[in-house]
Amino acid sequence: MLKAVKKVVVIGGGTGSFVLLSGLKKYPVELTAIVPVTDDGGSTGRLRDEFGFLPVGDMRQCLAGLATDSGLFRKLLTYRFEKGKGIKGHSMGNLLLTALEDILGSEPAAVEQASKLFRLKGRVLPISRQLVQLAAEYSSGKTIVSEHRIEEHRLAKDERIVRLFTRPEGAINPEAAKVIGEAEAVIFAPGDLFNSLIASLIITGVKSAIRRSRAKLIYVVNLMTLNSQTNYMTAADHVREIEKYAGKKMDWIVVNNQAIPDKILAAYAKQVEYPVIDDFGRSSKVVRRPLLAPAPYEKPKSDQLKRSLLRHDPDKLARAVCDLIG
C-alpha cells in the first residue's frame, strides 16, 4: 500500500481510463490522465468536424473518472441524449467541454475550468495540441485513415495492423512531456490497444519522453480481444506492441485471472471476440488478480455495444496497481 504521495500518469482513453481513474483517485496519488487526440467518431466526431476543436470524448471520460462527486456530476458528464433533432446521440459532457472551449478559446483553458467545476482529483491533458487523424497500415496491404473507420473494420483471419501513424504528424503537448518526465509510474490503461494506447505513443516526442523518464511502466491487460484491432493476439502480443511504440520494456503487467461468466463469453463470441490469453508463464513481471466488476457491469440498452457487459472493477484494479507502485 502507498506510504507517500506518488506522481502517477495514466495513458489511454474511454472506459478503461475511466475505470482505472475512478479507483486510483481514492489513493494518495497525484494523478494526470493523458488522452489521445485522434477520436473522430460519434458525438465527438460531429463536434470535432463542426467546431474544429480537439476531440473531447476521451477527456470527458477521464473528467468523469476523476470527479470527486461520483454521483450527479458524473451522471451529468456521461449523460447521452436519446432524442431531440440534432442533439440525439450527443453526450452532455462533450457539449459542455465544447462550449467551454468556444467561450475560453482553447482546450487547456476549457479543461482547467471543467476541473474546477467538477473538483477533480487530478488533471487531464491531451497528448498533443494538434488536430490529427489516425491511420493504420495492415498486413493485407491496405491503409485505413480515420479512427472511426479503423474501429469499424473487421480483421480477416491472419490480418494484422502492422503500422499506426497520424496524418499529419503531431507533436507532444509540452505539459504532457513534463508530467511523464516527473512521474514515478506511467500506467497504460486497459482499452483499445491501437485506437487508445498506441494512438498516443505515435505522437512525435512521446517515445523519447517515456525513454527519458525514470517512471515504472505498468500495463493493465485487456479482458477481451477486439475484432477491429487485436483478434488472435495474446497478452504477450499486446505487450510487445506497446513496447515497440513506447521504446521501453514494461516493469509490471497486471492480468485478470478471474473466470468470465459463460453468458458474457457467448455475447462476445457472437462478435468474434474472446478473452485475451495469458501466455506470460511464470514471469516475475506479471501480477495476477481477480479483477472483474460484478457481471453484468450494467444492463445495456438495445443500441449499446455488448462491451458494456464486462469491465475491470475500479477498486480491485486500483489496489493491484497501488500495491506495485507503493
Summary of the structure (lengths in Angstrom):
residues: 326
radius of gyration: 18.4
end to end distance: 5.3
largest distance: 55.5
contacts: 1107
relative contact order: 0.15
helix: 40%
strand: 19%
